[in-house]
Amino acid sequence: MPTPRSLKTRLIFRSLFAVIFAAVLFFIPAGSLRYWQGWVFIAILFLPMPITSAYFLKRDPQLVERRLGTLRLWLPKRKPARTRRRELRARM
């Protein structure tokens, strides 16, 4: 069973994913990494992120936990594997 990641680790992964996702959205349609407006926008958008993330991680970790947990609202809840196996057996 995988160990749960710490709040700080999840925050770092989510932030890196956001930067990569934004870069893909800007530079693939532009067809080049030489799109300076995209770099400026990404810098303005993501440079304050580590400062605010560190502040809220120290001052209000519950807020960070709630913000990182928003993805769970979009994903369907999974049943335990044991329950899924029972349902599959019942269908047979």
N, CA, C and O atoms as a GROMACS GRO file, in nm:
protein
  368
    1MET      N    1   0.084  -0.118   0.000
    1MET     CA    2   0.000   0.000   0.000
    1MET      C    3   0.089   0.124   0.000
    1MET      O    4   0.176   0.136   0.086
    2PRO      N    5   0.069   0.217  -0.093
    2PRO     CA    6   0.155   0.335  -0.097
    2PRO      C    7   0.130   0.423   0.024
    2PRO      O    8   0.019   0.433   0.076
    3THR      N    9   0.238   0.486   0.067
    3THR     CA   10   0.226   0.576   0.182
    3THR      C   11   0.168   0.709   0.136
    3THR      O   12   0.197   0.753   0.024
    4PRO      N   13   0.088   0.775   0.218
    4PRO     CA   14   0.032   0.904   0.178
    4PRO      C   15   0.141   1.010   0.173
    4PRO      O   16   0.232   1.012   0.255
    5ARG      N   17   0.128   1.097   0.076
    5ARG     CA   18   0.225   1.205   0.061
    5ARG      C   19   0.196   1.316   0.161
    5ARG      O   20   0.082   1.336   0.202
    6SER      N   21   0.301   1.386   0.200
    6SER     CA   22   0.282   1.497   0.292
    6SER      C   23   0.215   1.613   0.219
    6SER      O   24   0.212   1.618   0.096
    7LEU      N   25   0.162   1.704   0.296
    7LEU     CA   26   0.093   1.819   0.240
    7LEU      C   27   0.188   1.903   0.154
    7LEU      O   28   0.150   1.951   0.048
    8LYS      N   29   0.310   1.920   0.202
    8LYS     CA   30   0.409   1.998   0.127
    8LYS      C   31   0.442   1.932  -0.007
    8LYS      O   32   0.452   2.001  -0.109
    9THR      N   33   0.458   1.801  -0.007
    9THR     CA   34   0.489   1.729  -0.130
    9THR      C   35   0.375   1.740  -0.230
    9THR      O   36   0.397   1.763  -0.349
   10ARG      N   37   0.252   1.723  -0.181
   10ARG     CA   38   0.136   1.736  -0.271
   10ARG      C   39   0.126   1.876  -0.327
   10ARG      O   40   0.091   1.892  -0.444
   11LEU      N   41   0.156   1.977  -0.247
   11LEU     CA   42   0.151   2.116  -0.293
   11LEU      C   43   0.255   2.140  -0.402
   11LEU      O   44   0.227   2.206  -0.501
   12ILE      N   45   0.374   2.087  -0.384
   12ILE     CA   46   0.481   2.103  -0.484
   12ILE      C   47   0.442   2.034  -0.615
   12ILE      O   48   0.457   2.092  -0.722
   13PHE      N   49   0.392   1.910  -0.606
   13PHE     CA   50   0.352   1.839  -0.728
   13PHE      C   51   0.239   1.910  -0.800
   13PHE      O   52   0.241   1.922  -0.923
   14ARG      N   53   0.140   1.958  -0.726
   14ARG     CA   54   0.027   2.027  -0.788
   14ARG      C   55   0.073   2.157  -0.855
   14ARG      O   56   0.026   2.191  -0.963
   15SER      N   57   0.166   2.229  -0.792
   15SER     CA   58   0.216   2.354  -0.850
   15SER      C   59   0.296   2.327  -0.977
   15SER      O   60   0.281   2.398  -1.076
   16LEU      N   61   0.381   2.225  -0.973
   16LEU     CA   62   0.458   2.191  -1.093
   16LEU      C   63   0.367   2.148  -1.207
   16LEU      O   64   0.388   2.185  -1.322
   17PHE      N   65   0.265   2.071  -1.174
   17PHE     CA   66   0.170   2.029  -1.276
   17PHE      C   67   0.100   2.151  -1.337
   17PHE      O   68   0.080   2.156  -1.459
   18ALA      N   69   0.064   2.249  -1.255
   18ALA     CA   70  -0.004   2.369  -1.305
   18ALA      C   71   0.086   2.448  -1.400
   18ALA      O   72   0.041   2.496  -1.503
   19VAL      N   73   0.214   2.462  -1.364
   19VAL     CA   74   0.307   2.535  -1.451
   19VAL      C   75   0.325   2.462  -1.584
   19VAL      O   76   0.322   2.525  -1.690
   20ILE      N   77   0.344   2.332  -1.579
   20ILE     CA   78   0.362   2.254  -1.703
   20ILE      C   79   0.235   2.259  -1.788
   20ILE      O   80   0.243   2.274  -1.910
   21PHE      N   81   0.120   2.246  -1.725
   21PHE     CA   82  -0.006   2.251  -1.798
   21PHE      C   83  -0.025   2.386  -1.867
   21PHE      O   84  -0.066   2.392  -1.983
   22ALA      N   85   0.005   2.495  -1.795
   22ALA     CA   86  -0.008   2.629  -1.855
   22ALA      C   87   0.090   2.646  -1.971
   22ALA      O   88   0.055   2.702  -2.074
   23ALA      N   89   0.212   2.597  -1.953
   23ALA     CA   90   0.312   2.608  -2.061
   23ALA      C   91   0.266   2.532  -2.185
   23ALA      O   92   0.281   2.580  -2.297
   24VAL      N   93   0.211   2.413  -2.165
   24VAL     CA   94   0.160   2.336  -2.279
   24VAL      C   95   0.048   2.411  -2.348
   24VAL      O   96   0.043   2.417  -2.471
   25LEU      N   97  -0.042   2.470  -2.269
   25LEU     CA   98  -0.154   2.544  -2.328
   25LEU      C   99  -0.109   2.666  -2.407
   25LEU      O  100  -0.173   2.703  -2.506
   26PHE      N  101   0.000   2.728  -2.366
   26PHE     CA  102   0.047   2.848  -2.436
   26PHE      C  103   0.137   2.817  -2.554
   26PHE      O  104   0.122   2.875  -2.662
   27PHE      N  105   0.232   2.725  -2.534
   27PHE     CA  106   0.338   2.712  -2.634
   27PHE      C  107   0.309   2.611  -2.744
   27PHE      O  108   0.366   2.623  -2.853
   28ILE      N  109   0.224   2.514  -2.722
   28ILE     CA  110   0.190   2.423  -2.832
   28ILE      C  111   0.108   2.496  -2.938
   28ILE      O  112   0.140   2.483  -3.056
   29PRO      N  113   0.003   2.572  -2.903
   29PRO     CA  114  -0.067   2.645  -3.008
   29PRO      C  115   0.021   2.752  -3.074
   29PRO      O  116   0.004   2.782  -3.192
   30ALA      N  117   0.114   2.809  -2.997
   30ALA     CA  118   0.202   2.911  -3.055
   30ALA      C  119   0.302   2.848  -3.152
   30ALA      O  120   0.351   2.914  -3.243
   31GLY      N  121   0.332   2.720  -3.131
   31GLY     CA  122   0.424   2.651  -3.220
   31GLY      C  123   0.571   2.678  -3.192
   31GLY      O  124   0.657   2.634  -3.268
   32SER      N  125   0.601   2.750  -3.084
   32SER     CA  126   0.739   2.783  -3.054
   32SER      C  127   0.750   2.822  -2.907
   32SER      O  128   0.655   2.869  -2.845
   33LEU      N  129   0.869   2.799  -2.853
   33LEU     CA  130   0.897   2.845  -2.717
   33LEU      C  131   0.940   2.992  -2.717
   33LEU      O  132   0.964   3.049  -2.611
   34ARG      N  133   0.949   3.052  -2.834
   34ARG     CA  134   0.992   3.192  -2.845
   34ARG      C  135   0.875   3.290  -2.833
   34ARG      O  136   0.887   3.406  -2.872
   35TYR      N  137   0.765   3.245  -2.780
   35TYR     CA  138   0.646   3.328  -2.758
   35TYR      C  139   0.665   3.403  -2.626
   35TYR      O  140   0.627   3.354  -2.520
   36TRP      N  141   0.724   3.523  -2.635
   36TRP     CA  142   0.764   3.594  -2.514
   36TRP      C  143   0.645   3.636  -2.429
   36TRP      O  144   0.657   3.644  -2.306
   37GLN      N  145   0.530   3.662  -2.491
   37GLN     CA  146   0.413   3.700  -2.413
   37GLN      C  147   0.368   3.585  -2.322
   37GLN      O  148   0.320   3.608  -2.210
   38GLY      N  149   0.383   3.463  -2.370
   38GLY     CA  150   0.349   3.347  -2.289
   38GLY      C  151   0.441   3.335  -2.168
   38GLY      O  152   0.395   3.304  -2.058
   39TRP      N  153   0.572   3.359  -2.189
   39TRP     CA  154   0.666   3.353  -2.078
   39TRP      C  155   0.635   3.462  -1.974
   39TRP      O  156   0.643   3.437  -1.854
   40VAL      N  157   0.600   3.580  -2.020
   40VAL     CA  158   0.567   3.688  -1.927
   40VAL      C  159   0.441   3.653  -1.848
   40VAL      O  160   0.437   3.673  -1.726
   41PHE      N  161   0.342   3.602  -1.914
   41PHE     CA  162   0.218   3.566  -1.845
   41PHE      C  163   0.243   3.456  -1.742
   41PHE      O  164   0.194   3.465  -1.629
   42ILE      N  165   0.319   3.354  -1.780
   42ILE     CA  166   0.349   3.246  -1.686
   42ILE      C  167   0.428   3.299  -1.566
   42ILE      O  168   0.403   3.259  -1.453
   43ALA      N  169   0.522   3.388  -1.591
   43ALA     CA  170   0.600   3.445  -1.481
   43ALA      C  171   0.512   3.526  -1.387
   43ALA      O  172   0.523   3.513  -1.265
   44ILE      N  173   0.425   3.610  -1.443
   44ILE     CA  174   0.337   3.691  -1.359
   44ILE      C  175   0.240   3.603  -1.281
   44ILE      O  176   0.208   3.631  -1.166
   45LEU      N  177   0.194   3.499  -1.344
   45LEU     CA  178   0.096   3.411  -1.280
   45LEU      C  179   0.160   3.321  -1.174
   45LEU      O  180   0.101   3.301  -1.067
   46PHE      N  181   0.278   3.266  -1.201
   46PHE     CA  182   0.333   3.161  -1.115
   46PHE      C  183   0.448   3.204  -1.025
   46PHE      O  184   0.485   3.127  -0.936
   47LEU      N  185   0.508   3.320  -1.042
   47LEU     CA  186   0.613   3.362  -0.950
   47LEU      C  187   0.561   3.392  -0.810
   47LEU      O  188   0.631   3.360  -0.713
   48PRO      N  189   0.445   3.450  -0.793
   48PRO     CA  190   0.395   3.470  -0.656
   48PRO      C  191   0.348   3.340  -0.589
   48PRO      O  192   0.328   3.338  -0.468
   49MET      N  193   0.332   3.235  -0.665
   49MET     CA  194   0.278   3.110  -0.610
   49MET      C  195   0.361   3.053  -0.496
   49MET      O  196   0.304   3.017  -0.393
   50PRO      N  197   0.495   3.042  -0.507
   50PRO     CA  198   0.570   2.984  -0.395
   50PRO      C  199   0.563   3.069  -0.268
   50PRO      O  200   0.565   3.016  -0.157
   51ILE      N  201   0.555   3.200  -0.284
   51ILE     CA  202   0.548   3.288  -0.168
   51ILE      C  203   0.416   3.268  -0.094
   51ILE      O  204   0.414   3.250   0.028
   52THR      N  205   0.306   3.271  -0.168
   52THR     CA  206   0.176   3.253  -0.104
   52THR      C  207   0.159   3.110  -0.053
   52THR      O  208   0.098   3.089   0.052
   53SER      N  209   0.212   3.013  -0.125
   53SER     CA  210   0.202   2.875  -0.080
   53SER      C  211   0.277   2.854   0.051
   53SER      O  212   0.225   2.790   0.143
   54ALA      N  213   0.398   2.907   0.060
   54ALA     CA  214   0.476   2.894   0.184
   54ALA      C  215   0.407   2.965   0.300
   54ALA      O  216   0.405   2.914   0.412
   55TYR      N  217   0.350   3.082   0.273
   55TYR     CA  218   0.281   3.156   0.378
   55TYR      C  219   0.162   3.076   0.432
   55TYR      O  220   0.149   3.058   0.553
   56PHE      N  221   0.077   3.028   0.343
   56PHE     CA  222  -0.041   2.956   0.388
   56PHE      C  223  -0.008   2.818   0.443
   56PHE      O  224  -0.079   2.767   0.530
   57LEU      N  225   0.099   2.756   0.395
   57LEU     CA  226   0.140   2.628   0.450
   57LEU      C  227   0.182   2.643   0.595
   57LEU      O  228   0.160   2.554   0.677
   58LYS      N  229   0.245   2.758   0.626
   58LYS     CA  230   0.288   2.784   0.763
   58LYS      C  231   0.174   2.835   0.850
   58LYS      O  232   0.157   2.790   0.964
   59ARG      N  233   0.094   2.929   0.798
   59ARG     CA  234  -0.009   2.996   0.879
   59ARG      C  235  -0.141   2.920   0.886
   59ARG      O  236  -0.207   2.921   0.990
   60ASP      N  237  -0.180   2.857   0.777
   60ASP     CA  238  -0.312   2.792   0.774
   60ASP      C  239  -0.306   2.664   0.690
   60ASP      O  240  -0.357   2.662   0.578
   61PRO      N  241  -0.245   2.558   0.742
   61PRO     CA  242  -0.233   2.435   0.664
   61PRO      C  243  -0.369   2.371   0.632
   61PRO      O  244  -0.381   2.298   0.533
   62GLN      N  245  -0.471   2.398   0.714
   62GLN     CA  246  -0.604   2.343   0.684
   62GLN      C  247  -0.658   2.402   0.554
   62GLN      O  248  -0.726   2.333   0.478
   63LEU      N  249  -0.630   2.529   0.529
   63LEU     CA  250  -0.672   2.592   0.404
   63LEU      C  251  -0.605   2.524   0.285
   63LEU      O  252  -0.670   2.494   0.184
   64VAL      N  253  -0.476   2.499   0.297
   64VAL     CA  254  -0.402   2.432   0.188
   64VAL      C  255  -0.459   2.292   0.167
   64VAL      O  256  -0.475   2.247   0.053
   65GLU      N  257  -0.489   2.222   0.276
   65GLU     CA  258  -0.547   2.089   0.266
   65GLU      C  259  -0.680   2.092   0.194
   65GLU      O  260  -0.706   2.008   0.108
   66ARG      N  261  -0.764   2.189   0.227
   66ARG     CA  262  -0.894   2.200   0.159
   66ARG      C  263  -0.876   2.234   0.012
   66ARG      O  264  -0.946   2.180  -0.073
   67ARG      N  265  -0.783   2.324  -0.018
   67ARG     CA  266  -0.761   2.363  -0.157
   67ARG      C  267  -0.705   2.248  -0.240
   67ARG      O  268  -0.742   2.232  -0.356
   68LEU      N  269  -0.618   2.167  -0.181
   68LEU     CA  270  -0.564   2.052  -0.253
   68LEU      C  271  -0.666   1.940  -0.264
   68LEU      O  272  -0.654   1.854  -0.351
   69GLY      N  273  -0.763   1.940  -0.178
   69GLY     CA  274  -0.865   1.836  -0.180
   69GLY      C  275  -0.978   1.863  -0.277
   69GLY      O  276  -1.069   1.781  -0.287
   70THR      N  277  -0.975   1.974  -0.349
   70THR     CA  278  -1.084   2.006  -0.441
   70THR      C  279  -1.092   1.909  -0.556
   70THR      O  280  -1.199   1.892  -0.615
   71LEU      N  281  -0.982   1.844  -0.591
   71LEU     CA  282  -0.983   1.748  -0.700
   71LEU      C  283  -1.075   1.631  -0.668
   71LEU      O  284  -1.134   1.571  -0.758
   72ARG      N  285  -1.087   1.598  -0.541
   72ARG     CA  286  -1.172   1.486  -0.502
   72ARG      C  287  -1.319   1.513  -0.532
   72ARG      O  288  -1.397   1.419  -0.548
   73LEU      N  289  -1.357   1.639  -0.542
   73LEU     CA  290  -1.496   1.670  -0.573
   73LEU      C  291  -1.529   1.633  -0.717
   73LEU      O  292  -1.644   1.602  -0.747
   74TRP      N  293  -1.430   1.635  -0.805
   74TRP     CA  294  -1.453   1.608  -0.946
   74TRP      C  295  -1.444   1.461  -0.978
   74TRP      O  296  -1.504   1.415  -1.076
   75LEU      N  297  -1.370   1.385  -0.899
   75LEU     CA  298  -1.352   1.244  -0.928
   75LEU      C  299  -1.460   1.162  -0.860
   75LEU      O  300  -1.501   1.194  -0.748
   76PRO      N  301  -1.507   1.059  -0.926
   76PRO     CA  302  -1.607   0.974  -0.860
   76PRO      C  303  -1.543   0.899  -0.745
   76PRO      O  304  -1.425   0.864  -0.750
   77LYS      N  305  -1.621   0.874  -0.642
   77LYS     CA  306  -1.569   0.800  -0.527
   77LYS      C  307  -1.557   0.653  -0.566
   77LYS      O  308  -1.649   0.595  -0.624
   78ARG      N  309  -1.443   0.596  -0.535
   78ARG     CA  310  -1.418   0.455  -0.566
   78ARG      C  311  -1.459   0.370  -0.448
   78ARG      O  312  -1.437   0.405  -0.333
   79LYS      N  313  -1.517   0.259  -0.480
   79LYS     CA  314  -1.551   0.163  -0.377
   79LYS      C  315  -1.427   0.080  -0.347
   79LYS      O  316  -1.340   0.066  -0.432
   80PRO      N  317  -1.418   0.025  -0.228
   80PRO     CA  318  -1.304  -0.063  -0.199
   80PRO      C  319  -1.301  -0.181  -0.295
   80PRO      O  320  -1.405  -0.224  -0.345
   81ALA      N  321  -1.182  -0.233  -0.319
   81ALA     CA  322  -1.166  -0.343  -0.415
   81ALA      C  323  -1.249  -0.464  -0.376
   81ALA      O  324  -1.302  -0.533  -0.463
   82ARG      N  325  -1.261  -0.490  -0.247
   82ARG     CA  326  -1.338  -0.605  -0.201
   82ARG      C  327  -1.484  -0.592  -0.243
   82ARG      O  328  -1.546  -0.689  -0.287
   83THR      N  329  -1.539  -0.471  -0.231
   83THR     CA  330  -1.678  -0.447  -0.270
   83THR      C  331  -1.695  -0.461  -0.420
   83THR      O  332  -1.794  -0.519  -0.466
   84ARG      N  333  -1.601  -0.410  -0.498
   84ARG     CA  334  -1.609  -0.422  -0.644
   84ARG      C  335  -1.604  -0.568  -0.687
   84ARG      O  336  -1.676  -0.608  -0.779
   85ARG      N  337  -1.520  -0.648  -0.622
   85ARG     CA  338  -1.510  -0.789  -0.657
   85ARG      C  339  -1.644  -0.860  -0.626
   85ARG      O  340  -1.691  -0.943  -0.705
   86ARG      N  341  -1.704  -0.827  -0.513
   86ARG     CA  342  -1.832  -0.889  -0.479
   86ARG      C  343  -1.939  -0.853  -0.582
   86ARG      O  344  -2.018  -0.938  -0.621
   87GLU      N  345  -1.941  -0.728  -0.624
   87GLU     CA  346  -2.039  -0.687  -0.724
   87GLU      C  347  -2.017  -0.758  -0.856
   87GLU      O  348  -2.114  -0.797  -0.923
   88LEU      N  349  -1.891  -0.777  -0.895
   88LEU     CA  350  -1.862  -0.848  -1.020
   88LEU      C  351  -1.905  -0.993  -1.010
   88LEU      O  352  -1.961  -1.048  -1.105
   89ARG      N  353  -1.880  -1.056  -0.896
   89ARG     CA  354  -1.922  -1.196  -0.878
   89ARG      C  355  -2.074  -1.207  -0.882
   89ARG      O  356  -2.128  -1.304  -0.936
   90ALA      N  357  -2.143  -1.109  -0.824
   90ALA     CA  358  -2.290  -1.114  -0.820
   90ALA      C  359  -2.348  -1.102  -0.960
   90ALA      O  360  -2.455  -1.158  -0.987
   91ARG      N  361  -2.280  -1.033  -1.050
   91ARG     CA  362  -2.329  -1.016  -1.188
   91ARG      C  363  -2.316  -1.145  -1.268
   91ARG      O  364  -2.390  -1.166  -1.364
   92MET      N  365  -2.222  -1.230  -1.231
   92MET     CA  366  -2.195  -1.352  -1.309
   92MET      C  367  -2.299  -1.456  -1.290
   92MET      O  368  -2.290  -1.563  -1.348
   0.00000   0.00000   0.00000
